């Protein structure tokens, strides 16, 4: 309750600053706390810690330039909002009443792996960062994780879904995102929930590493649950005519179709399936459905399911935490969205931004549970973590084989439905503790 009251006051303060011409940052601009040179940026005066408080330094890199710029900017915006929230409250309060303020040191990694290794080495040594947050993307994060482990720094990773990073014997790296191997396994669980009699699944997917890895994991998971995989077909990324694949789908008579790849192919596949009136009860695709532009398909979009790391309308609450036997921590989803929009000129937060905030929140809770900023104590608290946040369930694998791999967080599955006015809307249908509507099944 105290945290909710604080969030309300913090939001009012942000809105007041915006109304007074406080100069809210544009989301596409480099965050104020990062830099485009190799010189660390000083913190603004309004977040300077009081003399009596301990200050921790959190280091990370951001892709202010390069091909990861857009999602990385959202991620760092979420991190900056988290830091502002913590420092506005006087710091992270420990059990003994002491407070821990947060300071950032950040550099532009230029979306470059070699530069990431150089800069994380600098963060760990010259800047003496107490803790680290990952850059955006699995490739850059893999490079940073090696440095984190080498210099004994706890790192929270976000914007990085690859499983492989956590299977290299690391002990100090903890993943916020659902791993790639579970991107579509939740769709299998959802199918099982809505129709226990469904048995036949067709996988049609783009021939790219991400899509094939995701689908192969989903295939193994489905077969382990007793499903019959009646079709396993890959298509070239440039495919625009799905007719041959649709004919094979029709011949195999599946109860469900799963797969896809990226936005353009997924949208085209969906439209052509609809045009041919293929009778299937369940249809789940990667990447394309969560995008707002998927609604441009009109009626063809209705009933289509897609996985997302987080959605603004996901109904994770203290009540849903209690119902599933989990502790709740942090702001409500609507509080996060309102504060983000107030800080960033009305921009709606992406799941990248939510992931950035969640990374800070995870570290904050671990420091609270540890009762100190001692790295060994924080590591122990992360190993024991099992809670629900606005971002979803957070828990980590503690085995030697995959230490730090995210095991709690599930993809949020959305489904396009029509509301009472006949307009297309995204509804969260899985997991049930975050659902905003029941699943339409079978598809219309």
C-alpha positions as CSV (number, residue, x, y, z in Angstrom):
1,X,0.0,0.0,0.0
2,X,2.8,2.4,0.9
3,X,4.4,1.8,-2.5
4,X,1.1,2.4,-4.3
5,X,0.7,5.7,-2.5
6,X,4.2,6.7,-3.3
7,X,3.7,5.9,-7.0
8,X,0.6,8.1,-7.0
9,X,2.6,11.0,-5.5
10,X,5.5,10.4,-7.9
11,X,3.1,10.4,-10.9
12,X,1.6,13.7,-9.8
13,X,5.1,15.2,-9.5
14,X,6.0,14.1,-13.0
15,X,2.7,15.5,-14.4
16,X,3.3,18.8,-12.6
17,X,6.8,19.1,-14.0
18,X,5.5,18.4,-17.5
19,X,2.7,21.0,-17.1
20,X,5.3,23.6,-16.1
21,X,7.4,23.0,-19.2
22,X,9.7,20.5,-17.4
23,X,11.1,19.3,-20.7
24,X,10.1,15.7,-20.7
25,X,12.5,13.6,-22.8
26,X,11.5,12.3,-26.3
27,X,11.7,8.5,-26.2
28,X,13.8,8.4,-29.3
29,X,16.5,10.6,-27.9
30,X,19.5,9.2,-26.0
31,X,18.6,9.0,-22.3
32,X,19.9,11.8,-20.1
33,X,21.9,9.4,-18.0
34,X,23.9,7.8,-20.9
35,X,26.5,9.2,-23.1
36,X,27.9,9.2,-26.7
37,X,31.5,9.5,-25.7
38,X,33.9,7.6,-23.4
39,X,33.4,10.1,-20.6
40,X,30.9,9.2,-17.8
41,X,27.9,11.5,-17.5
42,X,27.3,13.3,-14.2
43,X,23.9,12.8,-12.6
44,X,21.4,15.6,-12.6
45,X,21.1,17.6,-9.4
46,X,17.6,16.4,-8.6
47,X,18.8,12.8,-8.2
48,X,21.9,13.5,-6.2
49,X,21.9,11.3,-3.1
50,X,21.8,12.8,0.4
51,X,25.2,12.7,2.2
52,X,24.0,10.2,4.7
53,X,22.9,7.6,2.2
54,X,25.0,4.9,0.6
55,X,25.3,5.2,-3.2
56,X,25.7,2.2,-5.6
57,X,26.9,2.6,-9.1
58,X,25.2,0.5,-11.8
59,X,26.9,0.2,-15.1
60,X,25.6,-0.6,-18.5
61,X,25.9,0.2,-22.2
62,X,23.2,1.5,-24.5
63,X,23.0,1.3,-28.3
64,X,22.6,5.0,-28.9
65,X,23.9,4.3,-32.4
66,X,23.8,1.1,-34.5
67,X,21.1,-1.3,-35.5
68,X,19.9,-1.9,-31.9
69,X,19.2,1.8,-31.3
70,X,15.4,1.8,-31.1
71,X,14.7,-1.1,-28.7
72,X,17.8,-0.2,-26.6
73,X,16.6,3.4,-26.2
74,X,13.3,2.0,-24.8
75,X,15.1,-0.3,-22.5
76,X,17.3,2.5,-21.1
77,X,14.3,4.8,-20.7
78,X,12.7,2.2,-18.5
79,X,15.9,1.9,-16.5
80,X,16.0,5.7,-16.0
81,X,12.4,5.8,-14.8
82,X,13.3,3.1,-12.3
83,X,16.3,5.1,-11.0
84,X,14.3,8.3,-10.7
85,X,11.6,6.5,-8.8
86,X,14.0,4.9,-6.3
87,X,15.9,8.2,-5.7
88,X,12.8,10.3,-5.4
89,X,11.8,7.9,-2.5
90,X,15.1,8.6,-0.8
91,X,16.7,5.4,-2.0
92,X,16.2,1.6,-1.5
93,X,15.2,1.2,2.1
94,X,16.9,-1.7,3.9
95,X,15.6,-3.5,7.0
96,X,17.9,-1.5,9.3
97,X,16.3,1.8,8.0
98,X,19.3,2.8,5.9
99,X,18.9,3.9,2.3
100,X,20.7,3.1,-0.9
101,X,20.7,5.6,-3.7
102,X,21.3,4.7,-7.3
103,X,23.9,6.2,-9.7
104,X,24.4,5.2,-13.4
105,X,27.5,5.1,-15.5
106,X,26.8,4.3,-19.1
107,X,28.4,4.3,-22.5
108,X,27.3,4.0,-26.2
109,X,28.2,0.5,-27.3
110,X,27.3,1.3,-31.0
111,X,25.6,-2.1,-31.2
112,X,29.1,-3.5,-31.5
113,X,30.2,-6.7,-29.7
114,X,33.9,-5.8,-29.4
115,X,33.0,-2.4,-28.0
116,X,30.7,-4.0,-25.4
117,X,33.6,-6.1,-24.1
118,X,35.8,-3.1,-23.9
119,X,33.3,-1.0,-22.2
120,X,32.1,-3.6,-19.6
121,X,35.7,-4.1,-18.7
122,X,35.9,-0.4,-18.1
123,X,32.7,-0.4,-16.1
124,X,33.9,-3.2,-13.9
125,X,37.5,-1.8,-13.3
126,X,37.9,1.9,-13.9
127,X,34.3,2.9,-13.0
128,X,34.1,0.3,-10.2
129,X,30.4,-0.4,-10.9
130,X,28.8,-2.3,-8.0
131,X,26.3,-4.0,-10.3
132,X,25.7,-4.3,-14.0
133,X,22.7,-4.3,-16.4
134,X,23.1,-5.9,-19.8
135,X,23.0,-4.1,-23.1
136,X,20.1,-4.8,-25.5
137,X,20.1,-8.0,-27.6
138,X,21.3,-11.6,-27.0
139,X,24.5,-11.2,-28.9
140,X,25.7,-8.1,-27.1
141,X,24.6,-9.5,-23.8
142,X,26.6,-12.7,-24.3
143,X,29.7,-10.6,-24.7
144,X,28.9,-8.5,-21.6
145,X,28.1,-11.6,-19.5
146,X,31.7,-13.0,-19.9
147,X,33.1,-9.8,-18.6
148,X,30.6,-9.7,-15.7
149,X,31.7,-13.1,-14.6
150,X,35.4,-12.4,-15.1
151,X,35.3,-9.4,-12.7
152,X,32.8,-10.9,-10.2
153,X,30.0,-8.4,-10.9
154,X,26.3,-9.4,-10.5
155,X,24.5,-8.6,-13.8
156,X,20.8,-8.5,-14.5
157,X,20.1,-9.1,-18.2
158,X,17.2,-7.7,-20.1
159,X,16.4,-7.5,-23.8
160,X,18.2,-10.8,-24.3
161,X,16.2,-14.1,-24.7
162,X,18.9,-16.6,-25.8
163,X,19.2,-19.6,-23.6
164,X,22.8,-20.3,-24.5
165,X,24.3,-17.5,-22.4
166,X,23.2,-19.3,-19.2
167,X,24.6,-22.6,-20.2
168,X,28.3,-21.6,-20.1
169,X,28.9,-22.1,-16.4
170,X,28.2,-18.5,-15.3
171,X,27.1,-17.9,-11.7
172,X,26.5,-14.1,-11.5
173,X,24.2,-13.4,-14.5
174,X,20.4,-13.4,-14.1
175,X,17.9,-13.2,-17.0
176,X,14.7,-11.1,-16.8
177,X,13.2,-12.2,-20.2
178,X,11.5,-15.5,-21.0
179,X,14.1,-17.6,-22.8
180,X,13.7,-18.2,-26.5
181,X,13.1,-21.9,-25.9
182,X,9.8,-21.0,-24.2
183,X,8.5,-18.4,-26.7
184,X,5.9,-20.8,-28.0
185,X,5.6,-23.4,-25.3
186,X,3.0,-21.3,-23.6
187,X,0.9,-21.5,-26.7
188,X,0.9,-25.3,-26.3
189,X,-0.2,-24.8,-22.7
190,X,-2.9,-22.5,-23.8
191,X,-4.2,-24.9,-26.3
192,X,-4.2,-27.7,-23.7
193,X,-6.2,-25.4,-21.4
194,X,-8.9,-24.5,-23.9
195,X,-9.2,-27.9,-25.5
196,X,-7.9,-31.0,-23.9
197,X,-9.1,-33.1,-26.8
198,X,-6.9,-31.3,-29.4
199,X,-4.1,-33.6,-30.5
200,X,-2.7,-32.6,-33.9
201,X,-0.4,-29.6,-34.4
202,X,1.1,-28.2,-37.6
203,X,4.3,-26.1,-37.4
204,X,4.9,-23.8,-40.4
205,X,7.8,-21.4,-39.7
206,X,10.4,-19.1,-41.3
207,X,13.8,-20.6,-41.9
208,X,15.8,-18.3,-39.6
209,X,17.8,-19.2,-36.5
210,X,15.4,-17.5,-34.1
211,X,12.3,-19.0,-35.6
212,X,13.7,-22.5,-36.0
213,X,15.1,-22.6,-32.5
214,X,11.8,-21.4,-31.1
215,X,9.7,-23.9,-33.1
216,X,12.0,-26.8,-32.5
217,X,11.7,-26.3,-28.7
218,X,7.9,-26.0,-29.1
219,X,7.8,-29.2,-31.2
220,X,9.7,-31.1,-28.5
221,X,7.5,-29.7,-25.8
222,X,4.3,-30.5,-27.7
223,X,5.4,-34.1,-28.4
224,X,6.3,-34.5,-24.7
225,X,2.7,-33.6,-23.8
226,X,1.4,-36.2,-26.2
227,X,0.6,-34.0,-29.2
228,X,1.0,-35.4,-32.8
229,X,3.1,-33.1,-35.0
230,X,1.4,-33.7,-38.3
231,X,3.4,-31.1,-40.3
232,X,6.8,-29.5,-39.8
233,X,7.6,-27.2,-42.7
234,X,10.0,-24.2,-43.0
235,X,9.7,-21.4,-45.6
236,X,12.2,-18.9,-46.9
237,X,12.2,-15.5,-45.3
238,X,11.2,-13.9,-48.7
239,X,8.2,-16.1,-49.2
240,X,5.1,-14.2,-50.3
241,X,3.0,-17.1,-51.6
242,X,2.0,-19.5,-48.9
243,X,-0.3,-21.5,-51.1
244,X,1.8,-24.7,-51.2
245,X,2.1,-24.7,-47.4
246,X,-1.6,-24.0,-46.9
247,X,-2.3,-27.0,-49.1
248,X,-0.2,-29.2,-46.9
249,X,-1.9,-27.8,-43.8
250,X,-5.3,-28.6,-45.3
251,X,-4.1,-32.2,-46.1
252,X,-2.8,-32.7,-42.6
253,X,-6.0,-31.5,-40.8
254,X,-4.4,-30.1,-37.7
255,X,-6.3,-28.9,-34.6
256,X,-3.7,-26.1,-34.3
257,X,-1.2,-24.2,-36.4
258,X,1.9,-22.6,-34.8
259,X,5.0,-21.0,-36.1
260,X,5.7,-17.9,-38.2
261,X,8.8,-15.7,-38.1
262,X,8.6,-12.0,-38.4
263,X,5.9,-9.3,-39.1
264,X,5.7,-9.3,-42.9
265,X,5.6,-13.1,-43.5
266,X,3.3,-13.6,-40.5
267,X,0.8,-11.1,-41.7
268,X,0.9,-12.5,-45.3
269,X,0.5,-16.1,-44.0
270,X,-2.5,-15.0,-41.8
271,X,-4.2,-13.2,-44.6
272,X,-3.8,-16.1,-47.1
273,X,-5.1,-18.6,-44.6
274,X,-8.1,-16.5,-44.0
275,X,-8.7,-16.1,-47.8
276,X,-8.7,-19.9,-48.2
277,X,-11.1,-20.4,-45.3
278,X,-8.9,-23.0,-43.6
279,X,-10.8,-24.6,-40.7
280,X,-8.5,-24.6,-37.7
281,X,-9.4,-24.0,-34.1
282,X,-6.1,-22.4,-32.9
283,X,-3.5,-20.3,-34.6
284,X,-0.4,-18.9,-32.9
285,X,2.4,-16.9,-34.6
286,X,5.7,-15.4,-33.5
287,X,6.3,-11.6,-33.6
288,X,3.5,-10.4,-35.9
289,X,0.3,-10.5,-33.7
290,X,1.5,-8.3,-30.9
291,X,2.3,-5.5,-33.3
292,X,-0.5,-2.8,-33.5
293,X,-0.4,-2.9,-37.3
294,X,-1.5,-6.5,-37.3
295,X,-5.0,-5.1,-36.9
296,X,-4.8,-3.8,-40.5
297,X,-5.7,-7.4,-41.5
298,X,-9.2,-6.8,-40.2
299,X,-11.3,-9.9,-39.7
300,X,-8.4,-12.1,-40.6
301,X,-6.7,-11.1,-37.4
302,X,-9.6,-12.2,-35.1
303,X,-8.6,-15.1,-33.0
304,X,-4.9,-15.1,-33.8
305,X,-2.6,-15.6,-30.8
306,X,0.9,-14.2,-30.4
307,X,3.6,-14.2,-27.7
308,X,5.0,-11.0,-26.1
309,X,7.4,-10.4,-23.2
310,X,4.9,-7.9,-21.7
311,X,1.8,-6.0,-22.6
312,X,0.4,-2.8,-21.0
313,X,-3.0,-4.4,-20.3
314,X,-1.5,-7.5,-18.6
315,X,-3.5,-7.9,-15.4
316,X,-0.7,-8.8,-13.0
317,X,-1.8,-7.6,-9.5
318,X,-1.2,-8.3,-5.8
319,X,-4.5,-10.2,-5.9
320,X,-3.3,-12.4,-8.8
321,X,0.0,-12.9,-6.9
322,X,-1.9,-14.1,-3.8
323,X,-4.1,-16.4,-5.9
324,X,-1.0,-18.1,-7.2
325,X,0.9,-18.2,-3.9
326,X,3.5,-15.6,-4.9
327,X,4.8,-12.4,-3.2
328,X,4.0,-9.2,-5.0
329,X,6.6,-6.5,-5.6
330,X,6.7,-3.1,-7.3
331,X,4.2,-0.8,-9.0
332,X,1.0,-1.9,-10.7
333,X,1.2,-2.1,-14.5
334,X,-1.0,1.0,-14.9
335,X,1.2,2.9,-12.5
336,X,4.3,2.1,-14.5
337,X,2.5,3.1,-17.8
338,X,1.2,6.4,-16.4
339,X,4.6,7.3,-14.9
340,X,6.4,6.4,-18.2
341,X,4.0,8.4,-20.3
342,X,4.4,11.4,-17.9
343,X,8.2,11.2,-18.1
344,X,8.4,10.6,-21.9
345,X,5.9,13.0,-23.4
346,X,3.0,10.7,-23.6
347,X,4.8,7.8,-25.3
348,X,3.4,4.3,-24.6
349,X,6.1,2.0,-23.2
350,X,7.1,-0.9,-25.3
351,X,8.0,-4.3,-23.7
352,X,11.6,-3.2,-24.1
353,X,11.0,-0.3,-21.7
354,X,9.1,-2.5,-19.3
355,X,12.0,-4.9,-19.4
356,X,14.4,-2.1,-18.5
357,X,12.4,-1.1,-15.6
358,X,11.9,-4.7,-14.5
359,X,15.7,-5.2,-14.5
360,X,16.1,-2.4,-12.0
361,X,13.2,-3.7,-9.9
362,X,14.7,-7.2,-9.7
363,X,18.0,-5.7,-8.5
364,X,16.2,-3.4,-6.0
365,X,14.3,-6.4,-4.5
366,X,17.5,-8.5,-4.2
367,X,19.2,-5.6,-2.4
368,X,16.3,-5.3,0.0
369,X,16.1,-9.0,0.6
370,X,19.9,-9.2,1.1
371,X,19.7,-6.3,3.6
372,X,22.9,-4.9,2.0
373,X,24.7,-4.2,-1.2
374,X,27.2,-7.0,-0.6
375,X,27.5,-8.9,-3.9
376,X,27.5,-12.3,-2.3
377,X,24.3,-11.5,-0.3
378,X,22.6,-10.0,-3.4
379,X,23.5,-13.2,-5.4
380,X,22.0,-15.3,-2.7
381,X,18.8,-13.2,-2.7
382,X,18.5,-13.6,-6.5
383,X,18.9,-17.3,-6.2
384,X,16.0,-17.4,-3.8
385,X,13.8,-14.9,-5.6
386,X,10.2,-16.1,-6.5
387,X,7.8,-13.2,-6.9
388,X,5.2,-11.5,-9.2
389,X,5.7,-8.0,-10.6
390,X,3.9,-5.9,-13.2
391,X,6.3,-7.6,-15.7
392,X,5.2,-11.1,-14.6
393,X,6.6,-13.9,-12.6
394,X,10.3,-13.8,-11.8
395,X,12.4,-16.8,-10.7
396,X,15.8,-18.1,-11.8
397,X,17.3,-21.5,-12.5
398,X,20.0,-22.2,-9.8
399,X,21.4,-25.4,-11.3
400,X,25.0,-25.6,-12.5
401,X,23.8,-26.4,-16.0
402,X,21.8,-23.2,-16.5
403,X,22.4,-20.9,-13.6
404,X,20.5,-17.6,-14.0
405,X,18.2,-18.7,-16.7
406,X,14.7,-17.3,-16.3
407,X,12.2,-20.0,-15.2
408,X,9.3,-18.0,-13.8
409,X,8.5,-15.4,-16.4
410,X,6.2,-16.6,-19.2
411,X,5.4,-14.9,-22.4
412,X,2.2,-13.0,-22.3
413,X,0.0,-14.3,-25.1
414,X,-2.4,-11.9,-26.7
415,X,-5.3,-12.6,-29.0
416,X,-7.0,-10.3,-31.3
417,X,-10.7,-10.0,-30.5
418,X,-13.6,-7.7,-31.3
419,X,-15.0,-5.6,-28.5
420,X,-18.7,-4.6,-27.9
421,X,-18.4,-1.8,-30.5
422,X,-17.0,-4.2,-33.1
423,X,-13.5,-2.8,-33.0
424,X,-10.4,-5.0,-33.0
425,X,-8.5,-5.0,-29.7
426,X,-5.7,-7.0,-28.2
427,X,-6.6,-9.0,-25.2
428,X,-4.2,-10.9,-22.9
429,X,-5.4,-14.5,-22.7
430,X,-2.4,-16.3,-21.1
431,X,-1.2,-16.9,-18.5
432,X,-4.5,-16.9,-16.6
433,X,-3.2,-14.7,-13.7
434,X,-2.6,-11.9,-16.3
435,X,-5.5,-12.5,-18.5
436,X,-7.9,-9.7,-19.5
437,X,-10.3,-11.9,-21.5
438,X,-11.2,-15.5,-22.1
439,X,-9.6,-17.1,-25.2
440,X,-11.8,-17.3,-28.3
441,X,-11.8,-20.9,-29.2
442,X,-12.3,-22.2,-31.8
443,X,-11.3,-19.4,-34.0
444,X,-14.2,-17.8,-35.9
